[in-house]
Each structure stands twice: as structure tokens, then as C-alpha cells.
Amino acid sequence: MKKAILRVFFKPLTIINRIKKKDEKLIFFYSNLGFRDNVKAFYDYLIENNYNEQFKIVVSINDWEQYVKRAPKNVTFINNKQGIKWFMKAKYAFYCFGKYPIKPSKKQTVINLWHGTPLKRIGHLEKGCENIDYDFFSKVLTSAPMYKPIMADIFGCTENRVEVMGNPRNDEMFKKDRIKDDYIKGGAGKLILWLPTYREYDEGFIISILNKDELNSLNTYLMDNNIKMIVKLHPLQTADTQGMELSHIKFITQDELNRSDMTVYTLLRNADGLITDYSSVYFDYMLLNRPIGFAVEDMEKYKNKRGFIFDNPKEYMPGPEIRNLSDIEEFIENIVSGNDLYKEARESVNDKINYYKDGNCCKRVAETFIK
């Protein structure tokens, strides 16, 4: 009902947007899931390169209030409702979470940065979403030529509107920041990052392959070997670790990263190894060619519930399967000893998934679309 009302509300705005004059010096950003990911990465690039000296930049986000007082020159932060009128004024608009269901005019450049290279079925490929209109952009970005037809099917657009440029957020993995990097490592010899995927059907412990006793055992193993583990929670997850003494395992939320002026990509560039499952972030991490372990004990269940882009997703998972505490310890031991069994397999998949490996995605996007 709510979606039907929104469609009725926004439909005439498409007509208004077509005739409304655009400000050639206005850049607009939108996100309804916080100021992060590709939107934040591309915004940071524009500020670092003084685009706000030539353009007015308006950022419409749900957590806008915390940024108002520290906005740079010529930058305004507003809420999502206020953003509608600014979107219709802007010559350039960028988003990766949510969108205004307003078709861009021919005088506008609206770029769907999206939020990663998908492994899971999304958009028109997801069950029950085949008839939803996702096409509210001029161009959508992807990471490699093999994904052009896939992204076109996902969003219901033609392939010539899918641009191979990479993900702006990946540029951070090629940067250095000694203070942040030293803080993350915390004096540990090695750092392991765990990125669990949110599962709507999972009511168990946050790390599904371990119970609390096993998590305590893992902490002891890490402590004995001077290894730190960070578990980055999905925005829709919480960690029930009450009463647990986990000196070498830290659960961290997106809000905590935001307060520290860091992103998950700050963590990734410092991680000696990654454990994940169906999060497409591991495609990004392959740019660093470091070990990846896959906790995929529920793959068949996930395949039936959500589904994958590829018929055989394991072909695109170059790393060991991790199903229990013993597998985790073996994965870490191989990292410590330098026994990298999947290096060539990662390189092969990386060549298919990531066309660019240079840390210059933001530059490509800016120089291509902002004139």
C-alpha cells in the first residue's frame, strides 16, 4: 500500500523534472542507508580534489544532522525529504542506496553507483521482484565487462547504459593512513577480518558456525598466537556477546566506524585474511590478492531462499570452505606460515571480476560524468 502511494506521488514529479531547468554547477548525492559506501567514497574524492570550489554539492542522507556543522565550503547536508527539490535542480546526481523514483531528464546525469559487484540475486533476478521498476538513472556502474549483461538484466536497462569503471569505495584499499592503520592492528602480528552476511531467516548466534563456547576457544587461540580478529556486523545485525571476555575478537558496527572516520575498506586494507560468506565485498578484497575463507555451511538453504547470480557460485569463491572452529584455525595457520594455496585461483577470478586494479575509480567517474 505504501509503495503504491509513493508511486502515485512521484509519477508527476518525473514530468516536472523533465521541464525543470538544471543547475550546471550543482552536484547532488543521495543515500537512505547512511553516508557511506560508494557515495561517501566518491564525495570524499570530490572534496579532496576541490570540486566544491567550482560546484555546489548537496548531500541528502538519513543521518544528515551529524555532518551539518563540519560541512566543507559550498557543501550542504539535508534530509531525504528536502532532497527531492535539490535532485530536480541538479545537473549531476549520484546514489548507491535507495533512490528517488523520478526518471532523469535528458538534461541530467544521474549515476547509479550501486553498492558492489553482486554474487546474490538482486533486482529483477530476485524472486518476486521481476516487475519492479529499478530504472531511475542515466548510467549504472559495474566492475567488469562480464557484468554488463548481468547488471542490465538486474536493473532492466540496456547494456550500453552499464559502464565498467569499478567501485569508488575500492580506492580506499590502495591508500595509507599510518594512524588509522596502527590503531586497527593494535600491535597484533596478524589481523583477520570477518564479514558475515545478513540472513533474514537466521535467528542463531551472529557467527553461525560457532557457539559461544567455541568463540571463547577461538579467542584463546588468537591470544596465544598474537592475532586479532575484527567481526564487522551488517547494519541489520547485532552481536549477543554479553558476559563474554573476548580480548582478541572485536565486534564492530557501522556506527562505530563512522564515529572513527573509518570504513570497512580501512579494515580490509589492513586485514591479512578475510572470512566471509556471500558478501560481494570479497570481490573487492581480491584486488589485494590476500587469502579468503568462505563460511558457506548453509549454501543450499541460501540458494533456495535468495539465489545466486551464477549457477555454480563456488567457481567464484577461490578459498577454503570454513565450517567449524578447526577450519578457522587451519585457515589462520596457513596465513601465518605464508602457505597460500589459492593465490592463482584468486588471480584468475579477480581478472574476471575486477577489470581495473589501479585505485583510480573515483577519478574515472569524475572525469567521465562531471563536465
MOHU-V292267 format. One line per field, one symbol per residue. psi: psi as a letter, one per 20 degrees, with the letter a starting at -180 (. if undefined). burial: 1 if it has 16 or more other ideal C-beta (glycine too) atoms within 10 Angstrom, else 0. A space follows every 10 residues. Layout:
psi = ???
burial = ???
This chain:
psi = gghgghghgh ghhggghhip qqoikpppqp pjkrnabhgg ghggggghjk hihhqpppoo qhkhhiighk prpkppprrh ghhghhgihp hpqpqiparp mppqriiqoo pnhalroqhq prciiqpijh jpoinlrgqq qriqhiighg hgggilrqhi jopoiaphhh hhijrpnggg ghgghkjqhq ppppnqqpph iojaqhohiq rhghhhgggg ggghjlpqpp ooqqhjqqpn kpjpnnhjpp pqrhgggghj lrrhhgggii piqppaejpi hhhghihilq qpqonlikgg ghghggqqgq hnhhhjnmrq poirhghghg gghhghijnn ijghgghggh hhhngpkikk gggggghgho .
burial = 0000000001 0011001000 0110011111 1011111111 1111111000 1100111111 1011000000 0001101100 0011011111 1111111011 1111100111 1111111111 1111100000 0001111111 1111001101 1101101000 1111111111 1110000001 0001000101 1111111010 0000011011 0001100110 1100001111 1110001010 1000010111 1101001100 0111111111 1111111111 1111111101 1111111110 0100010110 0010011111 0100101110 1101100000 0100010011 0111110001 1101110011 0
